[in-house]
Amino acid sequence: MSTSQQLFSNITSAGQLEFSLLDVDMPAPKSHEVVVKIEAAPINPSDMWPMFGPADLASATLSDDGRMLTAPVHPGILPRMKSRLDMALPVGNEGAGTVVAAGDSPAAQALLGKTVGVLSGGSYAQYNNVPAQRCLAHHDGTSAAQAASSFVNPLTALAMVDTMRMEGHSALVHTAAASSLGQMLVKICLAEGVPLVNIVRKDEQVEILKSIGATHVVNSSSESYKHDLTTAIEETGATLAFDATGGGELASDILTAMEYNGSKDAVGFNTYGSPTRKQVYIYGGLDTSPTVLKRAYGMSWGVGGFLLMQFLGKITPERVGELHKRVADEIQTTFATDFTDVLSLSEAMEPATILKYNAKKTGEKFLINPNK
């Protein structure tokens, strides 16, 4: 445990991605810290940019010893990335494993021997040294693989519902809704009686969501898409949306449908549209094209960004604890995640494998076991 193998990403000022497997020293845990043997760490869409940035992965090559992958980065993009150039960054937002050492604080000692989820920013490593407060303790019988996705997807889904209530809305719209996170949100909204409009782009994704109880599922590839979206928003009264795609006209389409619902009963000259606040939060970038807003939705609307960590900073520690407990209680039901394959650190560096998990296909999710 004095050393740990760990993945790092570096984009050089010369225009090259260096994705490396390095040996790092493991310091002894401080009073408030624990050492976690990482046995499962998911590859989430939010991990892809820190790992690879804008590198041309189709041109990637692996060194003979299998410990460094290189790929070109277009020189024109480098000025926009100057804050991270020539720095070897640890990667892996979250993971899970067993606490094998702990500092002397009561909080750290209480976790010794337990299976915990961690939010570390460097979970693609054999061992993580992390503060105890960044751990989510799981019940006996929960495996590391079951606990691997304890933070990013479960807490984001729960944060969406909390944000809805905090901002005075009563229903939600969610895009890329057949994702693991999207399916969690469906289950949460069903359990809590929250009306939810799910937007997907394939017929098979419609069936996935309906099979778990979703009522309003809109296929953006359908010829009747805009009519279906307007009808679903009219039936739910949704005025808040979370968009995982980011680019294109999807956010604008949602706001347009919300405005139609808010203004359909207006009488007289309606200069400024519905006074009801309509909000879209972009929390992902599956579509990297520009966000296009066709402003036909009055003057009471907003489009902004949403980050889980910013949300957690707004709520009380007590509420954070309640959310953590719910995740632990429901990790094998509401927040269960299925994985396509389990990779070692070395396997996660293979160019052909990278192209598979970087495709971010619905129903395909990969797990790294650094100690495989």
C-alpha positions as CSV (number, residue, x, y, z in Angstrom):
1,M,0.0,0.0,0.0
2,S,3.0,2.3,0.0
3,T,2.6,2.7,-3.8
4,S,-0.4,2.7,-6.1
5,Q,-0.8,2.4,-9.8
6,Q,-2.9,5.3,-11.1
7,L,-4.1,6.8,-14.5
8,F,-3.2,10.4,-15.4
9,S,-4.0,12.6,-18.3
10,N,-1.8,15.3,-19.7
11,I,-2.3,17.5,-22.7
12,T,1.0,19.1,-23.7
13,S,1.5,22.6,-25.1
14,A,3.0,20.8,-28.2
15,G,-0.5,19.4,-28.9
16,Q,-0.4,15.8,-27.7
17,L,-2.5,13.9,-25.2
18,E,-0.4,11.7,-22.9
19,F,-2.7,9.2,-21.0
20,S,-0.4,7.4,-18.6
21,L,-0.3,4.6,-16.0
22,L,2.1,5.7,-13.3
23,D,3.3,4.5,-9.9
24,V,2.6,7.0,-7.2
25,D,3.6,7.0,-3.5
26,M,0.7,6.7,-1.0
27,P,1.0,8.9,2.1
28,A,-0.3,7.7,5.4
29,P,-3.8,9.0,6.1
30,K,-4.1,12.2,8.1
31,S,-6.4,12.3,11.1
32,H,-9.5,12.9,9.0
33,E,-8.6,10.7,6.1
34,V,-9.0,7.1,5.0
35,V,-7.3,4.9,2.5
36,V,-9.7,3.0,0.2
37,K,-8.7,0.0,-1.9
38,I,-10.6,0.9,-5.1
39,E,-12.3,-2.2,-6.5
40,A,-14.8,-0.5,-8.9
41,A,-14.8,2.9,-10.6
42,P,-17.3,3.7,-13.4
43,I,-16.5,5.5,-16.6
44,N,-19.1,8.3,-16.7
45,P,-19.6,10.8,-19.6
46,S,-18.3,13.5,-17.2
47,D,-15.0,11.6,-17.0
48,M,-14.3,11.7,-20.7
49,W,-13.2,15.3,-21.0
50,P,-10.7,15.2,-18.1
51,M,-9.4,11.9,-19.6
52,F,-9.0,12.8,-23.2
53,G,-10.1,16.4,-23.9
54,P,-10.4,17.0,-27.6
55,A,-7.8,14.5,-28.6
56,D,-8.2,12.5,-31.9
57,L,-8.7,9.1,-30.3
58,A,-9.0,7.4,-33.7
59,S,-5.3,8.2,-34.1
60,A,-4.2,7.1,-30.7
61,T,-1.2,4.8,-30.2
62,L,-0.1,2.8,-27.1
63,S,3.5,2.5,-26.1
64,D,5.3,-0.9,-26.2
65,D,5.1,-1.3,-22.4
66,G,1.4,-0.4,-22.4
67,R,1.8,2.4,-19.9
68,M,1.3,5.5,-22.1
69,L,-1.2,6.3,-24.8
70,T,-0.7,9.3,-27.0
71,A,-3.0,11.0,-29.4
72,P,-2.8,14.3,-31.3
73,V,-4.8,17.4,-30.3
74,H,-5.5,20.1,-32.9
75,P,-3.3,23.1,-32.3
76,G,-6.2,25.5,-32.8
77,I,-7.9,24.1,-29.7
78,L,-4.9,24.5,-27.4
79,P,-5.5,28.2,-26.4
80,R,-8.9,27.3,-25.0
81,M,-7.2,24.7,-22.8
82,K,-4.3,26.7,-21.4
83,S,-5.3,26.2,-17.8
84,R,-4.6,22.5,-18.0
85,L,-1.7,22.3,-20.4
86,D,1.4,20.4,-19.3
87,M,-0.1,19.1,-16.1
88,A,-0.6,15.4,-15.3
89,L,-4.1,15.3,-13.9
90,P,-5.6,12.3,-12.0
91,V,-8.8,11.0,-13.5
92,G,-11.9,9.2,-12.3
93,N,-14.6,11.2,-10.5
94,E,-15.9,8.4,-8.3
95,G,-15.4,4.8,-7.3
96,A,-15.9,2.3,-4.5
97,G,-13.9,-0.1,-2.4
98,T,-12.9,-1.2,1.1
99,V,-11.4,1.2,3.7
100,V,-8.1,-0.5,4.6
101,A,-6.5,2.2,6.7
102,A,-7.9,5.2,8.6
103,G,-6.7,8.3,10.5
104,D,-7.4,8.6,14.2
105,S,-10.5,10.8,14.0
106,P,-13.8,9.1,15.0
107,A,-15.3,9.7,11.6
108,A,-12.4,8.1,9.9
109,Q,-12.2,5.2,12.3
110,A,-15.9,4.5,11.9
111,L,-15.3,3.6,8.2
112,L,-12.5,1.1,8.7
113,G,-13.3,-2.2,7.0
114,K,-16.4,-0.8,5.4
115,T,-17.4,-0.7,1.7
116,V,-17.6,3.0,0.7
117,G,-18.3,5.0,-2.4
118,V,-15.8,7.8,-2.8
119,L,-15.9,11.1,-4.7
120,S,-12.2,11.7,-5.2
121,G,-11.4,13.0,-8.7
122,G,-8.7,10.3,-8.9
123,S,-10.5,7.0,-8.5
124,Y,-8.8,5.3,-11.4
125,A,-6.2,4.1,-9.0
126,Q,-5.5,1.0,-6.9
127,Y,-5.7,3.1,-3.7
128,N,-7.3,6.5,-2.8
129,N,-6.4,8.6,0.2
130,V,-9.5,10.7,0.8
131,P,-11.2,12.7,3.5
132,A,-13.8,10.7,5.4
133,Q,-16.5,13.2,4.5
134,R,-16.0,12.3,0.8
135,C,-17.0,8.8,1.5
136,L,-20.5,7.3,1.4
137,A,-20.7,4.3,3.7
138,H,-22.8,1.4,2.4
139,H,-24.6,-1.3,4.3
140,D,-23.1,-4.7,4.9
141,G,-23.6,-7.0,1.9
142,T,-23.3,-4.2,-0.7
143,S,-20.4,-5.0,-3.1
144,A,-18.0,-2.5,-4.5
145,A,-19.4,-2.9,-7.9
146,Q,-22.9,-2.1,-6.6
147,A,-21.5,0.9,-4.8
148,A,-19.4,2.2,-7.6
149,S,-21.9,4.7,-8.9
150,S,-22.9,6.2,-5.6
151,F,-22.4,9.9,-6.4
152,V,-22.5,11.3,-9.9
153,N,-25.8,9.7,-11.2
154,P,-27.8,9.1,-8.0
155,L,-27.0,12.5,-6.4
156,T,-27.6,14.3,-9.7
157,A,-31.0,12.7,-10.1
158,L,-31.9,13.5,-6.5
159,A,-30.6,17.1,-7.0
160,M,-32.9,17.6,-9.9
161,V,-36.0,16.9,-7.8
162,D,-34.7,19.0,-4.9
163,T,-33.9,21.9,-7.3
164,M,-37.5,21.6,-8.7
165,R,-38.9,22.1,-5.2
166,M,-36.4,24.7,-4.2
167,E,-37.2,26.9,-7.2
168,G,-41.0,26.5,-7.1
169,H,-41.6,24.2,-10.0
170,S,-43.9,21.1,-9.9
171,A,-42.8,18.9,-12.8
172,L,-39.6,18.1,-14.8
173,V,-38.4,17.6,-18.3
174,H,-35.2,15.5,-18.9
175,T,-33.3,14.8,-22.1
176,A,-31.1,11.8,-23.0
177,A,-33.5,10.2,-20.6
178,A,-32.8,6.6,-21.3
179,S,-29.3,6.9,-19.7
180,S,-28.5,5.3,-16.3
181,L,-29.2,8.6,-14.6
182,G,-32.4,9.0,-16.6
183,Q,-33.7,5.7,-15.5
184,M,-32.9,6.6,-11.9
185,L,-34.8,9.8,-12.3
186,V,-37.9,8.0,-13.6
187,K,-37.9,5.7,-10.5
188,I,-37.5,8.7,-8.1
189,C,-40.3,10.6,-9.8
190,L,-42.6,7.6,-9.8
191,A,-41.9,7.1,-6.1
192,E,-42.5,10.7,-5.2
193,G,-45.4,11.5,-7.6
194,V,-43.5,14.0,-9.6
195,P,-44.7,14.4,-13.3
196,L,-41.8,13.8,-15.6
197,V,-41.4,14.3,-19.4
198,N,-38.6,12.1,-20.8
199,I,-37.0,13.0,-24.2
200,V,-35.1,10.3,-26.0
201,R,-34.0,9.8,-29.7
202,K,-34.8,6.2,-30.5
203,D,-37.8,3.9,-30.4
204,E,-36.0,1.3,-28.3
205,Q,-35.2,4.0,-25.7
206,V,-38.9,4.7,-25.5
207,E,-39.6,1.1,-24.7
208,I,-36.8,1.0,-22.1
209,L,-38.4,3.8,-20.1
210,K,-42.0,2.6,-20.5
211,S,-40.9,-0.8,-19.2
212,I,-39.9,0.8,-15.9
213,G,-43.1,2.9,-15.6
214,A,-42.5,6.1,-17.4
215,T,-45.7,7.8,-18.6
216,H,-44.5,10.7,-20.8
217,V,-41.7,9.6,-23.3
218,V,-41.1,11.8,-26.3
219,N,-38.9,10.6,-29.3
220,S,-37.0,13.5,-30.8
221,S,-36.5,11.6,-34.0
222,S,-40.3,11.2,-34.5
223,E,-42.1,13.2,-37.2
224,S,-44.6,14.2,-34.4
225,Y,-41.8,15.1,-32.0
226,K,-42.7,18.8,-31.4
227,H,-46.4,18.1,-31.1
228,D,-45.7,15.2,-28.7
229,L,-43.4,17.4,-26.6
230,T,-46.0,20.2,-26.4
231,T,-48.7,17.7,-25.4
232,A,-46.5,16.1,-22.7
233,I,-45.6,19.5,-21.2
234,E,-49.2,20.5,-21.3
235,E,-50.3,17.4,-19.5
236,T,-47.6,17.7,-16.8
237,G,-47.3,21.5,-16.5
238,A,-43.5,21.2,-16.5
239,T,-41.6,24.4,-16.3
240,L,-38.1,23.1,-15.4
241,A,-35.9,21.0,-17.7
242,F,-32.5,19.4,-17.3
243,D,-30.6,18.9,-20.6
244,A,-27.7,16.5,-20.9
245,T,-27.1,17.2,-24.6
246,G,-26.3,20.9,-24.5
247,G,-26.0,21.6,-28.2
248,G,-28.5,22.2,-31.0
249,E,-32.1,23.4,-30.6
250,L,-33.4,21.0,-27.9
251,A,-33.4,23.5,-25.1
252,S,-35.2,26.0,-27.3
253,D,-37.8,23.4,-28.3
254,I,-38.5,22.8,-24.6
255,L,-38.9,26.4,-23.8
256,T,-41.2,26.9,-26.8
257,A,-43.4,24.1,-25.7
258,M,-43.5,25.5,-22.1
259,E,-44.4,28.9,-23.4
260,Y,-47.2,27.5,-25.5
261,N,-48.7,25.8,-22.4
262,G,-48.3,29.0,-20.3
263,S,-49.9,31.3,-22.9
264,K,-52.6,29.1,-24.5
265,D,-55.3,30.7,-22.4
266,A,-54.0,34.3,-22.6
267,V,-56.6,37.0,-23.4
268,G,-55.7,40.1,-25.3
269,F,-52.3,41.3,-26.7
270,N,-49.7,39.1,-25.0
271,T,-46.5,41.2,-25.5
272,Y,-44.1,39.5,-23.1
273,G,-45.5,36.0,-23.0
274,S,-46.4,33.9,-20.0
275,P,-45.2,35.4,-16.7
276,T,-44.5,31.9,-15.4
277,R,-40.7,31.3,-15.1
278,K,-39.4,28.7,-17.6
279,Q,-35.9,27.3,-17.0
280,V,-33.6,24.9,-18.7
281,Y,-30.4,23.8,-17.0
282,I,-27.7,22.3,-19.2
283,Y,-25.7,19.7,-17.2
284,G,-24.0,17.7,-20.0
285,G,-22.4,18.1,-23.4
286,L,-23.4,15.0,-25.5
287,D,-24.0,17.4,-28.4
288,T,-20.9,19.6,-28.8
289,S,-22.5,21.9,-31.3
290,P,-23.6,25.5,-30.3
291,T,-26.7,25.9,-28.2
292,V,-29.3,27.5,-30.5
293,L,-32.1,29.6,-29.0
294,K,-35.0,30.7,-31.2
295,R,-36.5,33.2,-28.8
296,A,-40.2,32.7,-29.2
297,Y,-41.0,32.1,-25.5
298,G,-41.7,35.5,-24.0
299,M,-39.4,37.2,-21.5
300,S,-39.7,34.9,-18.4
301,W,-37.2,32.2,-19.1
302,G,-33.6,31.2,-18.5
303,V,-30.9,28.8,-19.8
304,G,-28.0,28.1,-17.5
305,G,-25.5,25.5,-16.3
306,F,-26.0,23.0,-13.5
307,L,-23.3,21.2,-11.6
308,L,-23.8,18.7,-8.8
309,M,-21.0,20.1,-6.6
310,Q,-22.5,23.6,-6.7
311,F,-25.9,22.2,-5.7
312,L,-24.4,20.3,-2.8
313,G,-22.8,23.5,-1.6
314,K,-26.2,25.2,-1.5
315,I,-27.9,22.7,0.8
316,T,-27.4,21.9,4.5
317,P,-25.0,19.2,5.7
318,E,-28.1,17.5,7.1
319,R,-29.7,17.3,3.7
320,V,-26.5,16.0,2.2
321,G,-26.6,13.3,4.8
322,E,-30.2,12.4,4.0
323,L,-29.4,12.1,0.3
324,H,-26.4,9.9,1.1
325,K,-28.5,7.6,3.3
326,R,-31.1,7.3,0.6
327,V,-28.5,6.3,-2.0
328,A,-27.1,3.6,0.4
329,D,-30.6,2.3,1.2
330,E,-31.6,2.1,-2.5
331,I,-28.3,1.3,-4.2
332,Q,-29.6,-2.1,-5.3
333,T,-33.0,-0.9,-6.5
334,T,-33.6,2.8,-7.5
335,F,-29.9,3.5,-8.0
336,A,-28.8,0.1,-9.4
337,T,-26.4,0.3,-12.3
338,D,-25.6,-2.4,-14.9
339,F,-22.2,-2.6,-16.4
340,T,-21.2,-3.8,-19.9
341,D,-17.7,-4.9,-19.0
342,V,-15.1,-4.6,-16.2
343,L,-11.7,-3.3,-17.2
344,S,-8.3,-3.3,-15.6
345,L,-6.2,-0.1,-15.6
346,S,-4.2,-1.5,-18.5
347,E,-7.3,-2.6,-20.5
348,A,-8.8,0.9,-20.1
349,M,-5.8,2.3,-22.0
350,E,-6.2,0.1,-25.1
351,P,-7.2,2.2,-28.1
352,A,-9.9,-0.1,-29.3
353,T,-11.5,-0.3,-25.9
354,I,-11.3,3.5,-25.5
355,L,-13.3,3.9,-28.7
356,K,-16.0,1.6,-27.2
357,Y,-16.5,3.4,-23.9
358,N,-16.0,6.9,-25.3
359,A,-18.9,6.3,-27.7
360,K,-21.2,6.8,-24.7
361,K,-23.9,4.5,-26.1
362,T,-27.2,4.1,-24.2
363,G,-27.1,0.7,-22.3
364,E,-23.3,0.5,-22.4
365,K,-21.4,1.4,-19.3
366,F,-17.9,0.4,-18.4
367,L,-16.4,-0.2,-15.0
368,I,-12.7,-0.1,-14.1
369,N,-11.3,-2.4,-11.3
370,P,-7.9,-0.9,-10.7
371,N,-7.0,-4.0,-8.7
372,K,-8.1,-6.5,-11.4
